[in-house]
């Protein structure tokens, strides 16, 4: 059997220095693996949730229900949904509504401008619109204003995301029907987020929207209610990043593997 390849040992200090840098390389690659896992999870987690509500390639207007029927029990879900929009980095507009609708942010505003509104759904700060928005809910008025904002801003690829408990006023049915027809005619998609909405209201709006949009039902402690297109996407970025770092670790072990020790062979 031929002897394994070996090198003579001439300097312990040189070997110690090489071993030190080998250890540094391994620790650095391990840290990159951990950081990569965390980063990939954050990227895929936030993009998955926000993209479930915001159609890619479109400029959305967020219509937020502030009526009395939206209880404090709904606040956490609203805060989480708004947080997803804030983290999306998209350009958005904002409509606040109850019995009337108010344009709070123009179309094209950076989503980070929504951040100050989050505190009103955290239970620590009183909602300043409670006194004004208190005479029922008119979803038709909110959708109509959002559509007008898209036209005024000249946006051709707009969409609307409505966040509400979907408890609409019976007197709003005519205006709502007229507005939904306009959305279908102008090909403006609507995505309704029903926060703790009743099954009857969810079913009503799914029937009313037809091809104009979708309804996603959110319930405290249970997540989404099964609207199409809101399932978890396969984390391709996470898999690719992990595979790359594992490859680097394997390459490190191959090139910088631990030395094996043996007795010095005497000359024959």
DAGI-V9143 format. One record per residue. N is the residue number from 1. SS is DSSP state (helix for helix, strand for strand, loop for the rest). PSI is psi as a letter, one per 40 degrees, with the letter a starting at -180 (* if undefined). Layout:
BEGIN
[[N:SS:PSI] [N:SS:PSI]]
END
This chain:
BEGIN
[[1:loop:h] [2:loop:i] [3:loop:i] [4:loop:i] [5:loop:h] [6:loop:i] [7:loop:i] [8:loop:i] [9:loop:h] [10:loop:d] [11:loop:h] [12:helix:d] [13:helix:d] [14:helix:d] [15:helix:d] [16:helix:d] [17:helix:d] [18:helix:d] [19:helix:d] [20:helix:d] [21:helix:d] [22:helix:d] [23:helix:d] [24:helix:d] [25:helix:d] [26:helix:d] [27:helix:d] [28:helix:d] [29:helix:d] [30:helix:d] [31:helix:d] [32:helix:d] [33:helix:d] [34:helix:d] [35:helix:d] [36:helix:d] [37:helix:d] [38:helix:d] [39:helix:d] [40:helix:d] [41:helix:d] [42:helix:d] [43:helix:d] [44:helix:d] [45:helix:d] [46:helix:d] [47:helix:d] [48:helix:d] [49:helix:d] [50:helix:d] [51:helix:d] [52:helix:d] [53:helix:d] [54:loop:h] [55:loop:h] [56:loop:i] [57:loop:e] [58:loop:i] [59:strand:h] [60:strand:i] [61:strand:h] [62:strand:h] [63:strand:h] [64:strand:h] [65:strand:h] [66:loop:f] [67:loop:i] [68:loop:d] [69:loop:d] [70:loop:h] [71:loop:i] [72:helix:d] [73:helix:d] [74:helix:e] [75:helix:d] [76:helix:d] [77:helix:d] [78:helix:d] [79:helix:d] [80:helix:d] [81:helix:d] [82:helix:d] [83:helix:d] [84:helix:d] [85:helix:d] [86:helix:d] [87:helix:e] [88:loop:d] [89:loop:e] [90:loop:i] [91:strand:h] [92:strand:i] [93:strand:i] [94:strand:h] [95:strand:h] [96:strand:h] [97:strand:i] [98:loop:b] [99:loop:d] [100:loop:i] [101:strand:i] [102:strand:h] [103:strand:h] [104:strand:d] [105:strand:h] [106:strand:i] [107:strand:h] [108:strand:e] [109:strand:h] [110:strand:h] [111:helix:d] [112:helix:d] [113:helix:e] [114:helix:e] [115:helix:d] [116:helix:d] [117:helix:e] [118:helix:d] [119:helix:d] [120:helix:e] [121:helix:e] [122:loop:e] [123:loop:e] [124:loop:d] [125:loop:h] [126:loop:i] [127:loop:h] [128:loop:e] [129:loop:e] [130:loop:d] [131:loop:d] [132:loop:d] [133:loop:g] [134:loop:e] [135:loop:f] [136:loop:a] [137:loop:h] [138:loop:g] [139:helix:d] [140:helix:d] [141:helix:d] [142:helix:d] [143:helix:d] [144:helix:d] [145:helix:d] [146:helix:d] [147:helix:d] [148:helix:d] [149:helix:d] [150:helix:d] [151:helix:d] [152:helix:d] [153:loop:e] [154:loop:e] [155:loop:h] [156:loop:e] [157:loop:f] [158:strand:i] [159:strand:i] [160:strand:h] [161:strand:h] [162:strand:h] [163:strand:h] [164:strand:i] [165:loop:e] [166:loop:e] [167:loop:g] [168:loop:i] [169:loop:h] [170:helix:d] [171:helix:e] [172:helix:e] [173:helix:d] [174:helix:d] [175:helix:d] [176:helix:d] [177:helix:d] [178:helix:d] [179:helix:d] [180:helix:d] [181:helix:d] [182:helix:d] [183:helix:d] [184:helix:d] [185:helix:d] [186:helix:e] [187:loop:f] [188:loop:h] [189:strand:i] [190:strand:h] [191:strand:h] [192:strand:h] [193:strand:h] [194:strand:h] [195:strand:h] [196:loop:f] [197:loop:i] [198:loop:i] [199:helix:d] [200:helix:d] [201:helix:d] [202:helix:d] [203:helix:d] [204:helix:d] [205:helix:d] [206:helix:d] [207:helix:d] [208:helix:d] [209:helix:d] [210:helix:b] [211:helix:e] [212:helix:e] [213:strand:a] [214:strand:i] [215:strand:h] [216:strand:h] [217:strand:h] [218:strand:h] [219:strand:i] [220:loop:h] [221:loop:e] [222:loop:e] [223:strand:a] [224:strand:i] [225:loop:f] [226:loop:f] [227:loop:i] [228:loop:i] [229:loop:e] [230:loop:e] [231:loop:i] [232:loop:h] [233:loop:i] [234:loop:h] [235:loop:g] [236:helix:d] [237:helix:d] [238:helix:d] [239:helix:d] [240:helix:d] [241:helix:d] [242:helix:d] [243:helix:d] [244:helix:d] [245:helix:d] [246:helix:d] [247:helix:d] [248:helix:d] [249:helix:d] [250:helix:d] [251:helix:d] [252:helix:d] [253:helix:d] [254:helix:d] [255:helix:d] [256:loop:f] [257:loop:i] [258:loop:i] [259:loop:i] [260:loop:i] [261:loop:i] [262:loop:i] [263:loop:i] [264:loop:h] [265:loop:h] [266:loop:i] [267:loop:h] [268:loop:*]]
END
